[in-house]
Amino acid sequence: MKTPRFSVIIPVHNAERTIAAAVKSVLAQSCRDFELILIDDGSTDHSFRTMLDFACMDERIRLCSKQQEGVSATRNHGAVLARGEYLAFLDADDCWNVHKLSRHRALHERDTTIEASFAKIAFRSEREDGELAKPLTFSTVPTGPLQLQTVLPENPVCTTSNLVIRRETFRQMGGFRKGMNHAEDQEFLARFVAEGRKIVGLDDCLVDYRLSPDGLSCNYEAMLSGWRRLAAQYAADFDMRRAEAVYCRYLARRILRAGGPAHLARRMAFDGVRADWRAFFADMRRGALTFSAVIGNSLIPQRVSVRIFS
């Protein structure tokens, strides 16, 4: 059997509303050289039935079901099953641009020293019919390889749905740390760059991120707690207070972008200012405007507000 260039791994837990859109975005890829590994992580809804329907339609789809272990263990399990040269992760509530895999393939072929890559993300809310709305804003892709000082304060990769990595590199690193469900991607990236490995970004919008104020990815207090434990491991390498100020600013913007609770956005912003007000306001657009917005959030329409946090 021919080894595919990519192994796409989608962990699924109670995602019956969104899994079909995620799978369709993979099957629509302009690069056809992939296998798709769907892993049901103890779902109690009809996710597995939807996955099974897709698996019966396309021989590139491999299906697995197991007891619930969490997203990190599920992604790691997918990597064990994978045969591709590169792993490409996608969450069950996100979608890809049709050229996602093609763009990453071209990047890695141009520079074989790159072990991992990511792209720009479109942040989208969900319409009443469950479809993704027009982009509210986009992520920013730094120039050049990522460094620890870039990865820890504000994670430019944003979501694991954006990550493409050599399978051998992932296995050498031991995969994602099990038991982490909030900062597992940032912890992995920190280890990655701390080992001197090269990850670069594509300034192309290739991922649609589904904003959900009440989703797991929006448990902001748990995210901050997990980040503090992670950052403490690298305290000797950077200014912890400055990094926390920037991370809290990032969380405040993310809460407002997702339409989350205004009081929580204010709390995150205040925590950031207390940590290091100079760092919080060092970037005027992301500092002063974010702080102003969390103070007067109830007076600003959401569509206007989210433009501030791009």
C-alpha positions in Angstrom: 0.0 0.0 0.0 1.4 3.4 -1.0 2.5 5.6 1.9 0.4 8.8 1.9 2.1 12.2 2.2 -0.2 13.3 5.0 -2.1 11.6 7.8 -5.0 13.8 8.9 -6.0 13.1 12.4 -9.4 14.2 13.8 -10.2 13.4 17.5 -14.0 13.3 18.0 -16.0 13.6 21.2 -19.7 14.3 21.0 -19.3 16.3 17.8 -22.4 15.2 15.8 -23.3 18.8 14.8 -19.9 19.6 13.3 -18.0 16.5 12.3 -19.5 16.2 8.9 -18.3 19.7 7.9 -14.8 19.0 9.2 -14.6 15.7 7.2 -15.9 17.3 4.1 -13.3 20.0 4.3 -10.6 17.3 4.3 -12.1 15.3 1.4 -12.3 18.5 -0.6 -8.5 19.1 -0.4 -6.7 19.9 -3.7 -3.9 17.6 -2.5 -5.3 14.1 -2.6 -2.3 12.3 -1.1 -3.6 11.7 2.4 -5.3 9.3 4.7 -7.9 10.5 7.2 -8.0 8.9 10.7 -11.2 9.5 12.6 -10.9 8.6 16.3 -14.0 8.5 18.4 -13.1 9.4 22.0 -16.0 7.9 23.9 -18.8 9.9 22.3 -22.3 9.4 23.7 -24.1 11.1 20.8 -24.4 10.0 17.1 -20.9 11.1 16.1 -19.7 7.6 15.4 -22.6 6.8 13.1 -21.7 9.9 11.0 -18.1 8.9 10.9 -19.0 5.4 9.9 -21.1 6.7 7.0 -18.1 8.7 5.7 -15.7 5.7 6.1 -18.0 3.5 4.0 -17.8 6.1 1.2 -14.1 6.7 1.0 -11.3 4.1 1.3 -8.8 6.8 2.5 -10.8 7.1 5.8 -9.8 4.9 8.7 -12.1 4.7 11.7 -11.2 4.0 15.4 -13.3 4.0 18.5 -12.0 3.9 22.1 -12.9 4.8 25.7 -12.7 8.5 26.5 -9.1 9.6 27.4 -9.0 13.2 26.4 -7.9 15.1 23.4 -4.1 14.7 23.9 -4.2 11.0 24.3 -6.6 10.7 21.3 -4.3 12.7 19.0 -1.3 10.6 20.1 -3.3 7.5 19.4 -3.9 8.8 15.9 -0.2 9.4 15.4 0.5 5.8 16.3 -1.9 4.6 13.7 -0.7 7.1 11.1 1.4 6.0 8.0 2.0 9.4 6.4 5.2 11.4 6.2 3.4 14.3 7.9 0.7 14.6 10.5 -2.0 17.2 10.1 -4.4 17.7 13.0 -7.9 19.0 12.7 -10.5 19.4 15.5 -14.0 18.1 14.9 -15.5 21.6 15.0 -13.1 23.4 12.7 -12.6 23.3 8.9 -9.8 23.7 6.3 -9.4 25.8 3.2 -9.4 23.5 0.1 -5.6 24.2 -0.4 -4.5 23.6 3.2 -2.5 20.5 2.5 -1.2 21.7 -0.9 0.3 24.8 0.6 2.0 23.0 3.4 3.4 20.3 1.1 4.9 23.1 -1.1 6.5 24.8 1.9 8.1 21.6 3.2 9.4 20.7 -0.2 11.0 24.1 -0.6 12.8 23.9 2.7 13.4 20.4 4.1 14.8 21.8 7.4 11.3 22.8 8.4 9.9 20.2 10.7 6.5 21.8 11.4 4.3 24.5 9.9 1.1 26.5 10.4 -0.9 29.1 8.6 -3.3 32.1 9.1 -6.6 31.4 10.7 -10.1 32.9 10.1 -12.1 33.2 13.3 -15.8 32.5 12.4 -19.0 32.5 14.5 -21.7 30.0 13.9 -25.0 30.9 12.2 -28.4 29.8 13.5 -28.4 27.0 10.9 -25.0 25.7 12.2 -23.0 26.8 9.2 -19.9 29.0 9.7 -20.5 32.8 9.2 -18.1 35.2 7.4 -14.7 35.7 9.1 -14.8 38.1 12.0 -11.1 38.5 12.1 -7.8 36.7 11.3 -4.7 35.5 13.2 -1.3 37.0 12.6 1.6 35.0 11.2 5.1 36.1 12.5 8.0 36.3 10.0 10.6 33.6 10.4 10.9 30.5 12.7 9.0 30.7 16.0 11.0 31.2 19.2 10.1 30.4 22.8 9.5 34.1 23.5 6.9 34.1 20.7 5.2 30.8 21.5 4.6 31.3 25.2 3.1 34.8 25.6 0.8 34.6 22.5 0.6 31.3 20.7 0.6 32.3 16.9 -0.4 28.8 15.9 -3.6 29.4 17.9 -5.1 25.9 17.5 -3.9 22.3 16.8 -6.2 22.4 13.7 -3.5 24.6 12.3 -0.5 22.3 12.9 1.4 20.2 10.3 4.4 18.2 11.6 6.7 15.5 10.5 5.5 12.2 11.8 9.0 11.1 12.9 9.5 14.4 14.7 6.2 14.0 16.6 7.1 10.5 17.6 10.6 11.5 18.7 9.1 14.1 21.0 6.6 11.7 22.5 3.5 13.5 21.3 1.2 15.7 23.3 1.4 15.5 27.1 -1.5 13.4 28.3 -3.9 14.8 30.8 -3.7 18.4 29.4 -6.9 19.7 27.7 -6.2 23.4 27.6 -2.6 24.2 27.0 -1.5 21.0 25.4 -0.7 22.6 22.1 1.3 25.4 23.6 3.2 23.0 25.8 4.1 20.9 22.8 5.2 23.9 20.8 7.3 25.2 23.7 9.1 21.8 23.9 9.5 21.8 20.1 11.2 25.2 19.9 13.2 24.6 23.1 14.8 21.6 21.4 15.9 23.9 18.6 13.4 22.6 16.0 12.2 24.7 13.2 8.5 25.7 12.7 7.4 28.5 10.3 4.1 30.0 9.2 2.3 30.5 5.9 0.7 33.9 5.5 -2.3 32.2 3.8 -5.7 31.8 5.5 -6.1 28.0 5.5 -8.1 27.2 8.7 -11.6 28.2 9.8 -11.8 28.3 13.6 -15.3 27.9 15.0 -15.9 30.4 17.8 -17.9 29.1 20.7 -18.2 31.0 24.0 -19.2 27.9 26.0 -16.8 25.4 24.4 -13.9 23.6 26.0 -11.4 25.9 24.2 -13.1 28.9 25.9 -12.6 27.8 29.5 -10.4 30.8 30.0 -9.7 30.4 33.7 -8.5 26.9 33.1 -6.4 28.1 30.2 -4.7 30.7 32.3 -4.1 28.2 35.1 -2.6 25.7 32.7 -0.5 28.4 31.0 1.0 29.5 34.4 2.1 25.9 35.1 3.6 25.6 31.6 5.4 29.0 31.8 6.9 28.1 35.2 8.9 25.4 33.4 10.7 28.1 31.3 10.9 30.8 33.9 14.7 31.0 33.6 14.5 31.8 29.9 12.1 34.8 29.9 10.4 37.5 32.0 7.4 35.7 33.6 5.5 38.8 34.6 5.9 40.4 31.1 4.8 37.1 29.4 1.8 36.8 31.7 0.7 40.3 30.9 0.8 39.6 27.2 -1.0 36.2 27.6 -3.8 37.8 29.7 -4.2 40.4 27.0 -4.5 37.6 24.5 -7.2 35.9 26.6 -9.2 39.1 27.0 -9.2 39.6 23.2 -10.1 36.0 22.6 -13.1 36.2 25.0 -14.4 39.3 23.3 -13.8 37.9 19.9 -15.8 34.8 20.8 -18.7 36.8 22.3 -17.8 35.5 25.8 -18.7 37.1 29.2 -17.6 40.8 29.4 -16.8 40.4 33.1 -14.4 37.6 32.4 -12.7 39.7 29.7 -12.3 42.6 32.2 -10.8 40.2 34.7 -8.3 38.9 32.3 -7.3 42.4 31.2 -7.0 43.6 34.8 -4.8 40.6 35.6 -2.6 41.5 32.6 -2.2 45.1 33.7 -1.4 44.0 37.2 1.3 41.6 36.0 3.1 44.2 33.9 1.3 47.3 32.6 4.2 48.3 30.4 4.1 45.0 28.6 0.3 45.0 28.3 0.3 48.4 26.6 3.5 48.0 24.7 1.5 47.3 21.5 -0.9 50.2 21.4 -3.5 48.5 19.2 -3.6 45.3 21.2 -3.2 47.0 24.6 -5.0 50.3 24.8 -7.8 49.4 22.5 -8.3 46.0 24.2 -8.4 47.7 27.6 -10.8 50.4 26.4 -13.0 47.7 24.9 -13.3 45.6 28.1 -14.2 48.7 30.0 -17.0 49.7 27.6 -17.8 46.4 26.1 -21.5 46.6 26.7 -21.7 49.8 24.6 -19.8 48.4 21.5 -21.6 46.2 18.9 -19.9 42.8 18.7 -19.0 43.1 15.0 -17.2 46.4 15.7 -15.6 45.0 18.8 -14.1 41.9 17.2 -12.3 44.1 14.6 -10.2 45.5 17.4 -8.9 42.1 18.3 -7.6 41.0 14.9 
